[in-house]
Amino acid sequence: MTKFLNIKTVIGILLIVAGLVLYRPTVTVDKDLINLNIEKPSVQVLELIKPISSLITDPTDRAKLAIFNQEFSKRIINYNADIQQINDVYVLAASEFFKDTLKDKYAELDVKLVSLISSVTSEDNHKLSQEELTKLSDYFNGLSWSLIHNQS
């Protein structure tokens, strides 16, 4: 038994254990693997969402945000809600979807997203019209496209 636990064996086992503990695989997201079937937005939409898209630097965060915002853009069309309810839905869904992975990671992200919404709705709380809902859907869809195609 002592021949098995010689110094070389102990060092080898420690190196293997240290390698397993310290190994952190790098996750890369290939935009070609993510097919969200989003049409390229207009130049005006791309310019509007550029300040948001440029904040997100991590490829995995970009992909997750793209998926999240595309789903939000699909659903918002059917909402019968006011501005505050739209903000609440977005925040609650994002907190559930992302947990704490984005918390304090991108300065001003929350402010820019609220600004994007208020660029369509104004500051006064009111029931959103179908035109406003469609425009918000277009903007969040454009944000998704921009995040996937690294347009920042």
N, C-alpha and C positions, 0 to 999 in steps of 0.2 A: 504494500500500500504506500510506503514511503517513496518508492521509485516513481509511482504515478504522480505524486505531488512534489516533484523537484522544482527548482526555481524557474526553469524554462517553461514548464507546464503552467505554473501559477501566473507568470508574466503573460503567457499566451491567452489564458482564460480572461485575465484582466483586460487585455487589449480588445478581445472580442466583445466583452461586456461593455467596455467604454465606447467602442464603435457603435454598438447597438443603441446605447443610451444617447450618444451625441449625434447620431445620424438623423438629419432632418431633410427629407427629400424636398427638392424644389419643385413646386407645382407651376407649370407654365400652361397658359391657355392659348391654344391656336385658334385664331378667329375663324379660320376655315372650317374648324370642327363645330363651331356654333353657327347654326343656320336658323335665324329667327324669321326669315322671310319678310324682312322689312324693306320697303321701298326707300330709296334715297330721298331724304327730305329736301325741301327747297333751300336755296341759298339763304333766304331770310331766316328760316328756322335754324339752320346750322349756325348762323351768326349769333342768334339769340341764345342758343344752348352752349355755345363754345366756352363761356366762362365756367360752366358747370363741368363739362366734359374734361376740360384741361386740368381741373383739380385732382381728378382720379388718376393716380399713377400706377397703382398695382394692377397687373393684368387680370388677376383673379377677381379683384373688386370690380373692375370694369365689366367683366363678364356677368357677374352676379347682379350688378346694378342694371345692366342692359336687360337681362331677363326680367328682373323685378319691374322696371319701368315700362317694358313692353306689355307685361300683364296688366299693369295699372292703366296704361293707355287703352287697352281693349275694354276694360271694365268701366272706365269712367263715363263712356258714352251712354251707358244705361242707368247711371245714377240719377236719382231725383233728390238732389241735395243742395244745401247752401255752401258757401265758401268754407265756413268753419267745419262743417261736416266732411268736406273733401280733405281739408288739412288733417283732420282727426283720422280719417281712414288711411291716408298716406302714412302718417306717423305711426299709427298702431300696426299697420301691415309691415312697415319697414322694421319696426322694433321686433316684431315676431320673426320676420324672415332673416334679418341680419344678426339678431341678438345684440351682443356688444362688440361685434367685429369691426364696426366702423366708428364706434364711439371715440370722439376726440382725435380721429385719424386724419380727417380732412377739414382744415379750418374753413369756416364760412360755407360749407356745403349746405347746411340747413338754411342759412340766410339766402343763398342763391336759389334754392328750390322754392322757398316761399316767394321770392321775387319773381320767379318764373310763373308761378300761379297768379300772383297779383298783377302781372303784366297783361293778363287776360281778364281778370275779374274785378279789378279795382280793390280798394281797401274796405269798402262798405259791404257788410255781410248781407247777402241776398240769395235767393234761389237762383241757381245757375240756369241760363237758357241753353237750348240745344246748341246754339252757335258757340257759346263759351265752352261747353263740354267737348264739342268737336275740335275746337282750337287747342284746348288742353291736351286732348288725345293726340293731336298732331305733334305738339311740342314734346310730350313724353315719349312718343314713338320716335321722334327725331333724336332725342337724347339717347335712346337705346341704340339707334343706328350709329350715332357718333361714337358711342362707347365701344361698340364692336369693331368699328372700322378705324379706330384710333384717330379720329378726326378731332383734334383739340388745338 
